[in-house]
Amino acid sequence: MARLTWETAPDETIIYHVHVEPDFRRGAIGGVLVEATLARLKEAGLRRVVGIIHARNRRSLILAENLGLRQYEKQRLHRFLTVFQ
């Protein structure tokens, strides 16, 4: 149905893939998944979470901003967003 891929380093966690199967899109599942992940990471004491989103993925960029991630670096193909610094 949905999955989120991330890596944790000593200083930060990088979320680089959120996927919701086509039949389940538009039901807020991706947002719920990311929100739950962010809450668990914050509870675990992680101080920085980075989301890497393809620049053309408008839905994911809007979702990330709605969840409180803010853009800190912009490259041609990707946007790098961060939360709770």
Buried (B, 14 or more C-beta within 10 A) or exposed (E): EBEBEBEEEEEBBBBEEBEBEEEEEEEEBBBEBBBEBBEEBEEEEBEBBBBBBEEEBEEBBEBBBEBEBEBEEEEEEBBBBBBEE
